[in-house]
Amino acid sequence: MVVLSELSEGSSSSSTHGHRYDIFLSFRGVDTRHGFTNHLYNTLMHANITTFLDDEEIETGEDLKPELESAIKSSRASVIVLSKNYATSTWCLDELVLILEQRMKSNHVVIPIFYHVEPTHVRKQTSSFGDAMEKHRQRMEAETDANKRSKLAQKIEKWNKALTEVADLKGKDVKDRLEVEFIDEIVKNIFRRLHISSRFPLPQLIGMEDSINFVTSWLKDASSHTIDILTILGMGGIGKTSLAKYVYALHSHEFDTSSFVEDINRKCDEKSNGMLDVQKQLYNDISKPSSLQVLDGSIYTSMIENAVARKKVFLVLDDIGSIDQLDKLLGSKGFHPGSKILITTKDAWLTQSSSPFKTNIKPKYAEHKVKGLSTIDSQKLLCFHAFMSNDPKAGYEDVSRKLVKYCEGHPMALKILGRSLHNRDVTYWDGYIDRLKKENYSPINTVLRMSFDSLPSENDKELFKHIACIFVGMDRYVTVTILEACDVETRSGITNLIDRGLLSIRWNKELTMHQLVQEMGRFVVREESLYNPWERSRIWGHESFRALKQKKKMENALGLTLDMGMLEKEKLHGSLELKTDALSKMDRLMLLQLNYVQITGSYKNFPEELRWLCMHGFPLKSIPLDLPVENLVALDMSYSNIESFGIFYSYPQRLHKRLKQLIGSCSKDKRLLGSLKILNLSFCEQIRSLGGFDHLPKLERLILKGCIGLLEICESIEQCHELVHIDLSYCKKLEKLPRSLGMLKKVRTLLLNGCFFGESQIKIRDMDSLEMLKANHIGISSITSSSTFFKAIPRDPKLFSIFLPRSLVCLSLANNNLSTESFTIDFSSLYLLKLLVLDGNPIVSLPDCVRSLPRLETLSMVNCTMLASLEYPPHTLKYLNLNHNSDYKTLLRKVVFDPQMSPLEFFMNWKIPSSFEFEGVIKIQPMAGV
């Protein structure tokens, strides 16, 4: 019987190279069949090396069997086990002759193994080899048939030459070696010499070169004296498994033993004993397969621990879903030095929470996040599956671009869509995206849904749905503030979403989701009621429009968003005059956006549980007095017609009446606006004055960006003790800032871009003078006398001072026409300031006060076209940006650094003139002057 090792999925395939087998085993059965050769054959089979072994015990006939001759010619290599009685077999000697002939004809690889015999005995035919050849000669001489005797003599001559030739080849000697280690060395040698790894069915990877190089570099790094663990992260379908397969196929043979266990989380979920199956596969891969039936996971863990302690292993554990899975597969006893563990998961924190990291000798750890493909690579991948080429067919260019944009670099989505659209006409392509958006159970959605289902708590799932339906594109802090007020825990929740690739935070703290992930989240909400959108917990877009227009009861709604401006952009024509009674029965509603909606009726019909109210383009001149705002934490009235908020300086009697109505007779602890933390009135161009801050005790963020008509801000802002963020950018008519601004103790960010303060002086808060003003009853916090206070400030901007809170971490004064002289001598009391933006100001040299900042890390002076020199910036600096618009010629010729400075990132996007000097770092001169 002929035994052939079975090919499993992912194994090498000799037939693809014109060979049926990788290895032909030539051996003397009586010497090694039940020992060394059997172990060697099983190891080759276990390594997916296609091997031919003749299982015939007894030789019959004089000549080599045809199947043996065919097997030799169909193999890429032969392993010849030269043992004590090898030469006694005429079949073995005939095999040897044919193998060496194939070596000359077809680059057949020959690997001799000297199994307890001396190579010189084989070469010179002495000892047991001499005895065997002498017997063959005696048999020849005893032959009475002349033809047979002649034929046998020719064979003996070939056998002698073959034995001499094979002994001269570079072989392996088992002498004084452990057979297990010796066999492993032979298998490794075969992998190397036959390049078997390159014949593995590698996954189609386009645009992942950076990831491949990163993982390969990690594998090649031998500096660690313990184990290396790498976690590959990313959302479902982004290419984690394909990347791991690719690298494993190329490099697994470089280790003593290896294992790739795919789809672990699914296998564990599908069967109650799924983990046992996974443990069995891992153990059998890295050790000799066990015939024992193990029913206890802890026993398997112990067996795995013992196996990995003895050998340098390369393990790939694909799609880990829990710490328990890792603990049962890796154990806690440690690995052989040089071992590499590659883990793919959607959950970043799992790996470092597992048992190996709780030992005294912790592994060396690294992470790699797989990113989406570029537009060019996305098109290549789509076209590869749709057209079997790198480029779209003629006429398909536009529809291809649409699909590439829709997928946002998601490899699995591109692959599925490409295959689905293969051989389809352009019309079919054109409508495919719209069909996808309505299909809840598409293959793409199913894969992405696994990340959502793996979230550890209902809180995290609710958080994900809130963000997917409402908060994508919004500031992280704003979102957290709003949702915490809705009893949604966000601190750990957002981390869990990020760890699973369901959410990202941009450099500007904006929440962002991959479009396919966001659609998946919205599909989850749609499942609450597939055909009646008004019965869902969150309603958005066109469905909000239809539900409000049809006056549907939305009793389950927690959030509703409608932006008529966006609907008009999408050319979905329709008008909506919202009657407020449509909102009267939405008792659970906490999140409401009604942008550019015409509203009629009493505002008392608005839900009382509202935490977030966003009404861009609000047409009224003031906030309605009957609007229930007791529970509001965030109010966004951007782009509205509001003329004032809180205080009317010109009408004290009306002001008093309004405040009484707004605040009522309740105590200070129950003020109607007492919960408000975020007030956004950006781009309200009609607003002239802002006050009433003493009735906003919890206000944390004040955003007035682009209020080009704003003239004054009330001194009562000092009553907002919780303020951390103030944005007054491009309030061009704001002649002065409240002096009490310097009294605030928690403000971390102050943005004053484009306010045109001219030659105003920048100062830190002056406690003594402010206290003196209070003592003289100028009335910093007095509502009725605030206009008197403003009159006491000189109106000449050259004499006006900008008082800054000492708590600042970020200060932006870009585009304010501030000169070097505008800055006071000392900034050292701004001891927390880390970011300073002075872009677009006519500064000639670095102000002295900037040098005194003790913790400054980032200094931006983009487009400071008058800047001639920048000398001795703070030694704490890490980032310096001196980029400028190419339309302007730079005057900068000299930058001087403190020689003791740490390395910093230095940005300059303009050509450096030959006379430019960098002192303390480097000096640039023409070559002629060197």
Long-range contacts (C-beta under 8 A, 24 or more apart in sequence): 1-55, 1-56, 2-52, 2-53, 2-54, 2-55, 2-67, 2-71, 3-41, 3-53, 3-55, 4-50, 4-51, 4-52, 5-41, 5-44, 5-45, 5-48, 5-49, 5-50, 5-51, 6-45, 7-48, 7-50, 8-48, 10-48, 10-200, 10-201, 10-245, 10-249, 10-260, 11-48, 11-50, 11-200, 12-48, 12-49, 12-50, 12-196, 12-199, 12-200, 13-50, 13-199, 13-201, 14-50, 14-75, 14-76, 14-199, 16-199, 17-76, 17-199, 19-74, 19-75, 19-76, 20-50, 20-71, 20-74, 20-75, 21-50, 21-51, 21-52, 21-71, 21-74, 21-75, 21-76, 22-49, 22-50, 22-51, 22-75, 22-76, 22-77, 22-190, 22-194, 22-196, 23-49, 23-50, 23-51, 23-52, 23-75, 23-76, 23-77, 23-78, 23-79, 23-190, 24-51, 24-52, 24-71, 24-72, 24-75, 24-77, 24-78, 24-79, 24-95, 24-99, 25-51, 25-52, 25-53, 25-54, 25-78, 25-79, 25-81, 26-78, 26-79, 26-80, 26-81, 26-92, 26-95, 26-96, 26-99, 27-80, 27-81, 27-83, 27-86, 27-92, 28-81, 28-83, 28-84, 28-85, 28-86, 28-88, 28-89, 28-92, 29-57, 30-85, 31-81, 31-83, 31-84, 31-85, 31-86, 31-115, 32-81, 32-83, 32-115, 33-57, 36-81, 36-115, 36-174, 36-179, 36-183, 37-81, 39-179, 39-180, 39-183, 40-79, 40-81, 40-183, 40-186, 42-288, 43-183, 43-184, 43-187, 44-187, 44-190, 46-288, 46-289, 47-187, 47-191, 47-253, 49-187, 49-190, 49-191, 49-196, 59-89, 59-90, 59-91, 62-90, 63-94, 64-91, 64-94, 64-95, 64-98, 65-91, 68-95, 69-98, 72-98, 72-99, 72-102, 73-98, 73-102, 75-108, 76-108, 76-109, 76-194, 77-108, 77-109, 77-110, 77-111, 77-190, 77-193, 77-194, 78-102, 78-108, 78-109, 78-110, 78-111, 79-111, 79-113, 79-186, 79-190, 80-110, 80-111, 80-112, 80-113, 80-166, 81-113, 81-115, 82-112, 82-113, 82-114, 82-115, 82-117, 82-122, 82-166, 82-171, 83-115, 83-116, 83-117, 84-116, 84-117, 84-128, 85-128, 85-132, 86-117, 86-129, 86-132, 87-125, 87-128, 87-129, 87-132, 87-133, 87-159, 87-163, 88-132, 88-135, 90-136, 90-155, 93-155, 93-159, 93-162, 93-163, 94-155, 96-159, 96-162, 96-163, 96-166, 97-158, 97-159, 97-162, 100-162, 100-165, 100-166, 109-193, 109-194, 110-166, 110-169, 111-171, 111-172, 111-186, 111-189, 111-190, 111-193, 112-166, 112-167, 112-169, 112-171, 112-172, 113-171, 113-172, 113-173, 113-174, 113-186, 114-171, 114-172, 114-173, 114-174, 114-175, 115-174, 116-174, 116-175, 119-167, 119-171, 119-173, 120-167, 122-163, 122-164, 122-166, 122-167, 123-163, 123-164, 123-167, 123-168, 124-164, 125-160, 125-163, 125-164, 129-163, 133-159, 133-160, 133-163, 184-256, 184-257, 188-253, 188-254, 191-253, 192-253, 196-253, 197-249, 197-250, 197-251, 197-252, 197-253, 198-250, 200-249, 200-250, 201-249, 202-245, 202-246, 202-249, 202-250, 203-242, 203-245, 203-246, 204-242, 204-381, 204-384, 205-239, 205-242, 205-243, 205-246, 206-373, 206-377, 206-380, 206-381, 206-384, 206-411, 207-373, 207-374, 207-376, 207-377, 207-378, 207-380, 207-381, 208-239, 208-242, 208-243, 208-246, 208-370, 208-373, 211-239, 211-243, 211-368, 211-370, 212-243, 212-246, 212-247, 214-368, 215-243, 215-244, 215-247, 215-342, 215-368, 216-247, 216-250, 216-251, 218-340, 218-366, 218-368, 219-247, 219-251, 219-254, 219-314, 219-340, 222-338, 224-337, 224-338, 224-364, 225-337, 226-334, 226-335, 226-337, 226-361, 226-362, 226-363, 226-364, 227-334, 227-335, 227-336, 227-337, 227-338, 227-339, 227-340, 227-341, 227-356, 227-363, 227-364, 228-339, 228-340, 228-341, 228-363, 228-364, 228-365, 228-366, 229-340, 229-341, 229-342, 229-343, 229-351, 229-356, 229-363, 229-364, 229-365, 229-366, 230-340, 230-341, 230-342, 230-343, 230-365, 230-366, 230-367, 230-368, 231-343, 231-344, 231-345, 231-348, 231-350, 231-351, 231-365, 231-366, 231-367, 231-368, 232-342, 232-343, 232-344, 232-345, 232-367, 232-368, 232-369, 232-370, 233-345, 233-346, 233-348, 233-367, 233-368, 233-369, 233-370, 233-499, 233-501, 234-346, 234-369, 234-370, 234-371, 234-501, 235-346, 235-410, 235-448, 235-451, 235-500, 235-501, 235-502, 235-514, 235-517, 236-346, 236-412, 236-447, 236-448, 236-450, 236-451, 236-501, 237-410, 237-411, 237-412, 237-413, 237-444, 237-447, 237-448, 238-370, 238-371, 238-372, 238-410, 238-411, 238-412, 238-501, 239-370, 239-411, 239-412, 240-318, 240-319, 240-344, 240-345, 240-370, 241-318, 241-319, 241-344, 242-411, 243-370, 244-316, 244-318, 244-342, 244-344, 245-316, 247-342, 248-314, 248-316, 248-342, 251-314, 252-314, 254-314, 255-311, 255-312, 255-313, 255-314, 255-339, 255-340, 256-311, 256-312, 256-313, 256-336, 257-285, 257-286, 257-287, 257-311, 257-312, 257-313, 257-314, 258-285, 258-286, 258-313, 258-314, 258-315, 258-316, 259-285, 259-286, 259-313, 259-314, 259-315, 259-316, 260-285, 260-315, 260-316, 260-318, 261-285, 261-315, 261-316, 261-317, 261-318, 261-329, 262-318, 262-319, 263-318, 263-319, 264-317, 264-318, 264-319, 264-320, 264-321, 264-325, 264-329, 265-319, 265-320, 265-321, 265-322, 265-325, 265-450, 265-454, 266-319, 268-321, 268-325, 269-321, 275-325, 275-328, 276-300, 278-325, 278-329, 279-304, 279-328, 279-329, 282-315, 282-329, 283-307, 286-311, 286-313, 286-315, 297-328, 300-328, 301-327, 301-328, 301-329, 301-331, 302-331, 304-329, 304-330, 304-331, 305-331, 305-332, 305-333, 306-333, 308-335, 308-336, 308-339, 309-333, 309-334, 309-335, 309-336, 310-336, 311-336, 311-339, 312-336, 312-337, 312-338, 312-339, 313-339, 313-340, 314-339, 314-340, 314-342, 315-339, 315-340, 315-341, 315-342, 316-342, 316-343, 316-344, 317-341, 317-342, 317-343, 317-344, 318-344, 319-344, 319-345, 319-346, 320-344, 320-345, 320-347, 320-350, 320-351, 321-345, 321-346, 321-347, 321-350, 321-454, 322-350, 323-350, 323-353, 323-354, 326-350, 326-351, 326-354, 326-355, 327-354, 327-355, 330-354, 330-355, 330-356, 331-355, 331-356, 332-356, 332-358, 332-359, 334-359, 334-361, 335-363, 346-450, 346-451, 346-454, 346-499, 346-500, 346-501, 347-454, 347-496, 347-499, 347-500, 348-498, 348-499, 348-500, 349-495, 349-499, 371-409, 372-408, 372-409, 372-410, 372-411, 372-514, 373-409, 373-410, 373-411, 373-414, 374-409, 375-404, 375-409, 377-409, 378-404, 378-407, 378-409, 378-414, 379-404, 381-411, 381-414, 381-415, 381-418, 382-407, 382-414, 382-417, 382-418, 383-418, 384-418, 385-414, 385-415, 385-417, 385-418, 385-419, 385-422, 386-417, 386-418, 386-419, 386-421, 386-422, 387-422, 395-426, 396-426, 396-429, 399-426, 399-429, 399-430, 400-429, 402-430, 402-433, 403-429, 403-432, 403-433, 406-433, 406-436, 406-515, 407-516, 408-514, 408-515, 408-516, 410-444, 410-514, 410-516, 412-444, 412-447, 413-444, 413-516, 416-443, 416-444, 437-519, 440-523, 440-526, 440-527, 440-530, 444-516, 445-516, 445-519, 445-520, 445-523, 448-516, 448-517, 448-520, 449-520, 449-523, 449-524, 451-500, 451-501, 451-502, 451-517, 452-502, 452-520, 452-521, 452-524, 454-500, 455-496, 455-497, 455-500, 456-496, 457-493, 459-488, 459-489, 459-493, 460-492, 460-493, 460-496, 460-497, 461-524, 462-488, 463-488, 463-489, 463-490, 463-493, 463-494, 463-497, 464-497, 464-502, 464-503, 464-521, 465-521, 465-524, 465-525, 465-537, 465-538, 466-538, 466-558, 466-559, 466-591, 467-497, 467-503, 467-511, 467-513, 467-521, 468-513, 468-517, 468-518, 468-520, 468-521, 468-522, 468-524, 468-525, 469-521, 469-522, 469-525, 469-538, 469-540, 469-559, 469-561, 470-538, 470-540, 470-559, 470-561, 470-591, 470-593, 471-511, 472-511, 472-512, 472-513, 472-518, 473-510, 473-511, 473-512, 474-510, 474-511, 475-509, 475-510, 475-511, 476-505, 476-509, 476-510, 476-511, 477-509, 477-701, 477-725, 478-634, 478-678, 478-701, 479-511, 481-633, 481-634, 481-677, 481-678, 481-700, 481-701, 482-591, 482-611, 482-612, 482-633, 482-634, 482-678, 485-590, 485-611, 485-631, 485-633, 485-675, 486-558, 486-590, 486-591, 486-611, 528-556, 541-566, 541-567, 542-567, 542-572, 545-574, 545-576, 548-576, 548-578, 548-582, 549-574, 549-576, 551-582, 553-585, 554-585, 554-586, 554-589, 555-585, 555-586, 555-587, 555-588, 556-588, 557-586, 557-588, 557-589, 558-588, 558-589, 558-590, 558-591, 559-589, 559-590, 559-591, 559-592, 560-586, 560-589, 560-591, 560-592, 560-593, 561-591, 561-592, 561-593, 561-614, 562-593, 562-594, 562-595, 562-597, 563-593, 563-595, 563-596, 563-616, 564-595, 564-596, 564-597, 565-595, 565-596, 565-616, 565-617, 566-595, 580-605, 580-606, 581-605, 583-607, 602-626, 603-627, 603-628, 604-628, 612-636, 615-640, 616-640, 618-642, 621-686, 625-658, 625-661, 625-662, 629-672, 629-673, 629-676, 630-672, 630-674, 630-675, 631-675, 632-673, 632-675, 632-676, 633-675, 633-676, 633-677, 633-678, 633-698, 634-676, 634-677, 634-678, 634-680, 635-676, 635-678, 635-679, 635-680, 636-678, 636-680, 637-680, 637-681, 637-684, 638-680, 638-681, 638-682, 638-683, 638-684, 639-682, 639-683, 639-684, 640-681, 640-684, 641-684, 641-686, 642-681, 642-684, 642-686, 642-687, 643-686, 643-687, 643-688, 644-687, 644-688, 644-689, 644-690, 644-691, 645-679, 645-681, 645-687, 645-689, 645-690, 645-691, 645-692, 646-690, 646-691, 646-692, 646-693, 646-695, 646-696, 646-714, 647-689, 647-690, 647-691, 647-692, 647-714, 647-716, 647-783, 647-786, 648-689, 649-689, 649-691, 649-712, 649-786, 649-787, 652-784, 655-783, 659-692, 659-695, 659-783, 662-695, 663-695, 668-697, 671-695, 671-697, 674-698, 677-701, 677-722, 678-703, 679-703, 681-707, 682-706, 682-707, 682-727, 683-707, 685-709, 688-712, 689-713, 689-714, 690-714, 691-716, 691-783, 691-786, 692-716, 692-783, 693-717, 693-718, 693-719, 693-720, 694-719, 694-781, 694-783, 696-720, 697-721, 697-722, 698-722, 699-723, 700-724, 700-725, 701-725, 701-726, 702-726, 702-727, 703-727, 704-728, 704-731, 705-729, 705-730, 705-731, 705-751, 706-730, 706-731, 707-731, 708-732, 708-733, 709-733, 710-734, 711-735, 712-736, 712-790, 713-737, 713-738, 714-738, 714-783, 714-786, 715-739, 715-740, 715-779, 715-780, 715-781, 715-786, 715-789, 716-740, 716-780, 716-781, 716-783, 716-786, 717-741, 717-744, 718-743, 718-744, 718-780, 718-781, 719-781, 720-744, 721-745, 721-746, 722-746, 723-747, 724-748, 724-749, 725-749, 726-750, 726-751, 727-751, 728-752, 728-755, 729-753, 729-754, 729-755, 729-812, 730-754, 730-755, 731-755, 732-756, 735-795, 735-797, 735-800, 736-790, 736-793, 736-795, 736-800, 737-802, 737-803, 739-770, 739-773, 739-780, 739-793, 739-801, 739-803, 740-770, 740-780, 740-781, 741-765, 741-803, 741-804, 741-805, 742-766, 742-770, 742-803, 742-804, 742-805, 742-806, 743-767, 743-770, 743-805, 744-805, 744-807, 745-805, 745-806, 745-807, 746-807, 747-805, 747-807, 747-808, 748-807, 748-808, 748-809, 748-810, 748-832, 749-808, 749-809, 749-810, 749-811, 750-804, 750-805, 750-808, 750-810, 750-811, 750-812, 751-810, 751-812, 752-802, 752-811, 752-812, 752-813, 752-816, 753-812, 753-813, 753-814, 753-815, 753-816, 753-837, 753-839, 754-814, 754-815, 754-816, 755-816, 756-815, 756-816, 756-817, 757-797, 757-800, 757-802, 757-813, 757-816, 757-817, 757-818, 757-822, 758-797, 758-798, 758-816, 758-817, 758-818, 759-797, 759-798, 759-817, 759-818, 759-819, 759-821, 759-822, 760-797, 760-798, 760-800, 760-801, 760-802, 760-818, 760-822, 761-800, 761-801, 761-802, 761-822, 761-823, 761-824, 762-801, 762-802, 762-804, 762-813, 762-818, 762-822, 762-823, 762-824, 762-849, 763-801, 763-802, 763-803, 763-804, 763-824, 764-803, 764-804, 764-806, 764-824, 764-826, 764-827, 764-829, 764-830, 765-803, 765-804, 765-805, 765-806, 766-803, 804-830, 806-830, 806-831, 806-832, 807-832, 808-832, 808-833, 809-833, 809-834, 809-835, 810-834, 810-835, 811-835, 811-836, 811-837, 812-836, 812-837, 813-837, 813-838, 813-841, 814-838, 814-839, 814-840, 814-841, 814-860, 814-862, 815-839, 815-840, 815-841, 816-840, 816-841, 817-841, 817-842, 818-842, 818-843, 819-843, 819-844, 820-844, 820-845, 820-847, 823-847, 823-848, 823-849, 823-850, 824-849, 825-849, 826-852, 827-852, 827-853, 828-852, 828-853, 828-854, 831-855, 834-858, 835-860, 836-860, 838-864, 839-863, 839-864, 840-864, 842-866, 843-867, 844-868, 845-869, 845-870, 845-871, 846-870, 846-871, 846-872, 846-873, 850-874, 863-888, 865-889, 865-890, 865-891, 866-891, 867-891, 867-892, 868-892, 868-893, 868-894, 869-893, 869-894, 869-895, 869-896, 870-894, 870-895, 870-896, 871-895, 871-896, 872-896, 872-897, 872-898, 873-897, 875-900, 875-901, 875-902, 877-901, 877-904, 878-902, 878-904, 878-905, 879-904, 879-905, 879-907, 880-904, 880-905, 880-906, 880-907, 881-907, 882-906, 882-907, 882-908, 883-907, 883-908, 883-909, 883-910, 884-909, 884-910, 886-910, 892-916, 893-917, 894-919, 895-919, 895-921, 896-920, 897-921
